[in-house]
Structure formats: C-alpha cells, structure tokens
C-alpha cells in the first residue's frame, strides 16, 4: 500500500493473520496434541513392557542353556537399584526400562546342569498392563501365564 492508503498494482497483500486466527490455530493444535499425546504415551508403555518381557525371557533362557552346557549351576538375580538382570554365568547384565515394574523371587532363579531349576513365579508390569511368568522346576522352562 502507498502512504495514501491506496493499493498499488503488482504488490502482494501484507495483511498477515489476525489475532483471532492465530488463537484458533493454536487451540486446534492444542486439541490435537491433547488427543495424540496420551495415545502415544500408552504405546510407549506397551513397548517398554514388551521389551522387558523379551529381555527377561532371553536372560532366563540363556541361563538355562549355560547351566546345561557348562555343567554348573547358573543363578539369575534382579538388582532393583540398578534395574539389571544379572546372571552368574558371566554374560553381560541386561537392563530394563525405567517404566517397568518387575516382581522377582528374592532367591532369584537357579538353573542346574541336569535340566531342572529351583522354580518360581514373577511378574512384569508397565502402562497398566502386566504379565505373569513361571519357571517350571522340573523342566526349567519359562512359561508366560495368561
């Protein structure tokens, strides 16, 4: 526009957005974020629970195999302050996500060379979902319960 308020030909409009338009756009963005964030947070919690379940199964299965192959007992314990699963077979410790709660027997799980174990129950919980598991003393197999 010129100083007189007349519009010149060929010049683009430079009106911009009004305050109302910006507030409406911000409200729509906030509404979408309010809907999407809880769903994303729930998915992340489910992912953490699945990761913890797979890690626990891996550590216990490796301990069983190490006990049978090494002809020596192997014990798996849970270090709550460090959030680590520890195996006496010398394998590296495995950590679990912060959002996961793990219920573990105080004596841990012991696997013996003859294919047996001390047995016991445990549970993994995250994002409002949980799963229980059992180590069968006769076969030392890990079973996730429904």
Residue frames relative to the residue before (quaternion, step in Angstrom):
aa qw qx qy qz dx dy dz
X 1.0000 0.0000 0.0000 0.0000 0.00 0.00 0.00
X 0.4431 -0.6726 0.5249 0.2753 3.51 -1.21 0.56
X 0.6986 -0.4590 0.3394 0.4313 3.56 -1.28 0.09
X 0.6658 0.5010 -0.3062 0.4603 3.59 1.15 -0.45
X 0.5690 -0.6118 0.3788 0.3979 3.60 1.28 -0.11
X 0.5475 0.5989 -0.4054 0.4210 3.56 1.26 0.04
X 0.4282 -0.6980 0.5184 0.2463 3.52 -1.09 0.72
X 0.3103 -0.7443 0.5624 0.1829 3.53 -0.92 0.93
X 0.5339 -0.6272 0.4626 0.3281 3.53 -1.11 0.65
X 0.8019 0.3004 -0.2257 0.4645 3.56 -1.16 0.75
X 0.6097 0.5340 -0.3726 0.4520 3.63 1.17 -0.11
X 0.4322 -0.6964 0.4971 0.2848 3.60 -0.85 0.87
X 0.5607 -0.5842 0.4576 0.3673 3.55 -1.23 0.46
X 0.1257 -0.8007 0.5821 0.0651 3.57 -0.95 0.75
X 0.2276 0.8131 -0.5047 0.1801 3.54 1.07 0.76
X 0.2690 -0.7791 0.5234 0.2159 3.65 0.99 -0.77
X 0.6247 -0.5190 0.4196 0.4055 3.55 -1.31 -0.41
X 0.4249 -0.6652 0.5368 0.2980 3.54 -1.15 0.53
X 0.6647 -0.5013 0.3746 0.4080 3.53 -1.28 0.35
X 0.6248 0.5402 -0.3330 0.4549 3.60 1.00 -0.76
X 0.6565 0.5078 -0.3138 0.4612 3.59 0.90 -0.90
X 0.6576 0.5010 -0.3096 0.4697 3.60 0.96 -0.81
X 0.6578 0.5043 -0.3123 0.4640 3.61 0.97 -0.79
X 0.6364 0.5145 -0.3277 0.4721 3.59 1.02 -0.76
X 0.6526 0.5048 -0.3123 0.4710 3.59 0.94 -0.87
X 0.6527 0.5060 -0.3092 0.4715 3.58 1.00 -0.80
X 0.6451 0.5149 -0.3196 0.4655 3.60 1.00 -0.78
X 0.6430 0.5084 -0.3246 0.4720 3.60 0.98 -0.80
X 0.6498 0.5107 -0.3144 0.4670 3.60 0.95 -0.86
X 0.6558 0.5034 -0.3109 0.4689 3.61 0.97 -0.82
X 0.6361 0.5264 -0.3231 0.4625 3.58 1.01 -0.78
X 0.6638 0.4941 -0.3001 0.4745 3.59 0.93 -0.88
X 0.6488 0.5026 -0.3186 0.4743 3.60 0.98 -0.79
X 0.6438 0.5327 -0.3180 0.4478 3.59 1.03 -0.76
X 0.6674 0.4696 -0.2935 0.4979 3.56 1.13 -0.58
X 0.7263 0.4681 -0.2479 0.4381 3.58 0.88 -0.96
X 0.6411 0.5758 -0.3468 0.3704 3.62 0.89 -0.84
X 0.6772 0.4712 -0.3303 0.4586 3.68 0.76 -0.81
X 0.6373 0.5192 -0.3356 0.4600 3.59 1.01 -0.73
X 0.6488 0.5049 -0.3081 0.4787 3.58 1.00 -0.81
X 0.6490 0.5179 -0.3144 0.4602 3.57 0.95 -0.86
X 0.6385 0.5198 -0.3216 0.4676 3.60 1.00 -0.78
X 0.6460 0.5182 -0.3120 0.4657 3.59 0.99 -0.86
X 0.6491 0.5108 -0.3201 0.4640 3.59 0.97 -0.81
X 0.6357 0.5234 -0.3222 0.4670 3.58 1.05 -0.74
X 0.6446 0.5060 -0.3154 0.4785 3.57 1.00 -0.81
X 0.6351 0.5305 -0.3211 0.4605 3.56 1.02 -0.80
X 0.6492 0.5112 -0.3155 0.4665 3.59 0.97 -0.83
X 0.6486 0.5108 -0.3181 0.4661 3.60 0.99 -0.81
X 0.6547 0.5018 -0.3107 0.4722 3.59 0.98 -0.83
X 0.6381 0.5209 -0.3234 0.4656 3.58 1.01 -0.79
X 0.6621 0.5031 -0.3039 0.4649 3.58 0.94 -0.88
X 0.6376 0.5262 -0.3232 0.4605 3.57 1.00 -0.79
X 0.6812 0.4768 -0.2919 0.4728 3.60 0.90 -0.90
X 0.6473 0.5148 -0.3217 0.4610 3.60 0.98 -0.79
X 0.6500 0.5080 -0.3129 0.4706 3.58 0.95 -0.86
X 0.6558 0.5009 -0.3124 0.4705 3.59 0.91 -0.86
X 0.6441 0.5287 -0.3200 0.4509 3.59 0.97 -0.83
X 0.6855 0.4877 -0.2928 0.4545 3.59 0.80 -1.00
X 0.6909 0.4729 -0.2925 0.4620 3.60 0.87 -0.89
X 0.6512 0.5050 -0.3166 0.4697 3.60 1.00 -0.76
X 0.6474 0.5022 -0.3176 0.4773 3.60 1.00 -0.78
X 0.6390 0.5245 -0.3300 0.4557 3.59 0.99 -0.78
X 0.6303 0.5219 -0.3264 0.4732 3.58 1.00 -0.79
X 0.6785 0.4849 -0.2889 0.4701 3.58 0.89 -0.96
X 0.6487 0.5183 -0.3186 0.4573 3.61 0.99 -0.79
X 0.6413 0.5226 -0.3274 0.4566 3.59 1.01 -0.77
X 0.6842 0.4725 -0.2899 0.4739 3.58 0.90 -0.89
X 0.7097 0.4600 -0.2669 0.4621 3.60 0.87 -0.93
X 0.7526 0.4143 -0.2159 0.4640 3.59 0.98 -0.81
X 0.3391 -0.7702 0.4741 0.2588 3.59 1.30 -0.08
X 0.6398 0.4468 -0.3513 0.5173 3.55 1.02 0.85
X 0.5520 -0.6169 0.4333 0.3564 3.60 -1.04 0.66
X 0.1340 -0.7636 0.6276 0.0716 3.55 -1.17 0.69
X 0.1507 -0.7857 0.5973 0.0564 3.55 -0.90 1.01
X 0.1611 -0.7560 0.6286 0.0857 3.55 -1.06 0.86
X 0.0213 -0.8063 0.5905 -0.0288 3.55 -0.78 1.08
X 0.3801 -0.7060 0.5604 0.2074 3.53 -1.35 0.39
X 0.1625 -0.7640 0.6193 0.0800 3.55 -0.81 1.03
X 0.2879 -0.8086 0.4899 0.1524 3.59 -0.11 1.29
X 0.6699 0.4959 -0.3478 0.4294 3.66 0.79 -0.78
X 0.7420 0.3728 -0.2159 0.5137 3.59 1.01 -0.76
X 0.3198 -0.7707 0.4820 0.2672 3.61 1.34 -0.23
X 0.4922 0.6584 -0.4156 0.3892 3.56 0.97 0.93
X 0.3087 -0.6782 0.6330 0.2099 3.52 -1.27 0.65
X 0.1168 -0.8206 0.5595 0.0058 3.56 -0.65 1.17
X 0.1454 -0.7846 0.5995 0.0625 3.56 -0.95 0.92
X 0.4317 -0.7114 0.4929 0.2541 3.58 -0.95 0.86
X 0.5305 0.6505 -0.4027 0.3651 3.62 1.25 -0.04
X 0.5797 -0.6037 0.3721 0.4012 3.57 1.25 -0.15
X 0.4662 0.6538 -0.4643 0.3736 3.59 1.23 0.03
X 0.6033 -0.5678 0.4008 0.3911 3.60 -1.14 0.52
X 0.5324 -0.6105 0.4831 0.3324 3.54 -1.17 0.68
X 0.2493 -0.7576 0.5881 0.1346 3.57 -1.15 0.68
X 0.2769 -0.7728 0.5496 0.1552 3.58 -0.86 0.94
X 0.2943 -0.7273 0.5944 0.1761 3.54 -1.29 0.49
X 0.6140 -0.5653 0.3948 0.3843 3.62 -1.11 0.58
X 0.6268 -0.5781 0.3892 0.3486 3.56 -1.17 0.67
X 0.6954 0.5063 -0.2823 0.4246 3.59 0.98 -0.78
X 0.6103 0.5734 -0.3398 0.4281 3.59 1.27 -0.17
X 0.2123 -0.7385 0.6283 0.1216 3.53 -1.08 0.86
X 0.1048 -0.8067 0.5810 0.0263 3.58 -0.83 1.00
X 0.1803 -0.7422 0.6383 0.0954 3.53 -0.94 0.98
X 0.0210 0.8191 -0.5621 0.1124 3.56 -0.57 1.22
X 0.5150 -0.6258 0.4663 0.3546 3.63 -0.98 0.68
X 0.5634 -0.6300 0.4123 0.3401 3.59 -0.98 0.79
X 0.6995 0.4456 -0.2730 0.4875 3.61 1.05 -0.68
X 0.4565 -0.6793 0.4484 0.3592 3.60 1.27 -0.18
X 0.5085 -0.5934 0.5046 0.3668 3.52 -1.27 -0.39
X 0.1136 -0.7823 0.6104 0.0490 3.57 -0.90 0.97
X 0.1458 -0.7712 0.6174 0.0534 3.54 -0.99 0.95
X 0.2219 -0.8055 0.5441 0.0769 3.56 -0.90 0.98
X 0.6546 -0.5648 0.3425 0.3677 3.60 -1.16 0.59
X 0.6592 0.5161 -0.3211 0.4428 3.60 1.12 -0.52
X 0.6146 -0.5870 0.3364 0.4056 3.60 1.27 0.15
X 0.5878 0.5443 -0.3847 0.4585 3.59 1.23 0.22
X 0.1948 -0.7583 0.6087 0.1282 3.54 -1.36 0.11
X 0.5879 -0.5601 0.4269 0.3980 3.56 -1.24 0.18
X 0.3793 -0.7575 0.4568 0.2714 3.58 1.26 -0.32
X 0.2987 0.7461 -0.5680 0.1774 3.52 -1.32 0.17
X 0.3879 -0.7023 0.5551 0.2196 3.49 -1.39 0.22
X 0.0164 -0.7771 0.6291 0.0104 3.52 -1.27 0.51
X 0.1861 -0.7733 0.5948 0.1166 3.54 -1.32 0.12
X 0.1735 -0.7410 0.6419 0.0940 3.51 -1.24 0.66
X 0.0356 0.8044 -0.5909 0.0489 3.60 -0.85 0.96
X 0.1907 0.7433 -0.6281 0.1294 3.53 -1.14 0.82
X 0.8525 0.1158 -0.1028 0.4992 3.55 -1.16 0.71
X 0.7088 -0.4809 0.2671 0.4417 3.57 0.94 0.83
X 0.6721 0.4273 -0.2971 0.5266 3.57 1.26 0.05
X 0.0223 -0.8092 0.5871 0.0013 3.51 -1.11 0.63
X 0.1103 -0.7625 0.6290 0.1042 3.50 -1.31 0.27
X 0.2944 -0.7417 0.5825 0.1548 3.51 -1.08 0.82
X 0.0742 -0.7870 0.6110 0.0428 3.54 -1.19 0.59
X 0.1756 -0.7678 0.6112 0.0780 3.52 -1.31 0.47
X 0.2301 -0.7065 0.6470 0.1713 3.53 -1.18 0.68
X 0.3524 -0.7520 0.5264 0.1824 3.56 -0.60 1.21
X 0.4225 -0.7373 0.4597 0.2580 3.65 -0.63 1.03
X 0.6685 0.5155 -0.3145 0.4341 3.62 0.99 -0.69
X 0.8079 0.2561 -0.1238 0.5162 3.59 0.86 -0.90
X 0.3219 -0.7692 0.4638 0.2992 3.60 1.33 -0.35
X 0.4112 0.7084 -0.4712 0.3272 3.59 1.18 0.49
X 0.3955 -0.6927 0.5591 0.2264 3.53 -1.17 0.75
X 0.0154 -0.7924 0.6092 -0.0288 3.57 -0.87 1.02
X 0.2467 -0.7382 0.6080 0.1566 3.57 -0.86 0.99
X 0.3268 -0.7717 0.5238 0.1529 3.55 -0.80 1.10
X 0.5396 -0.6319 0.4412 0.3389 3.60 -1.10 0.61
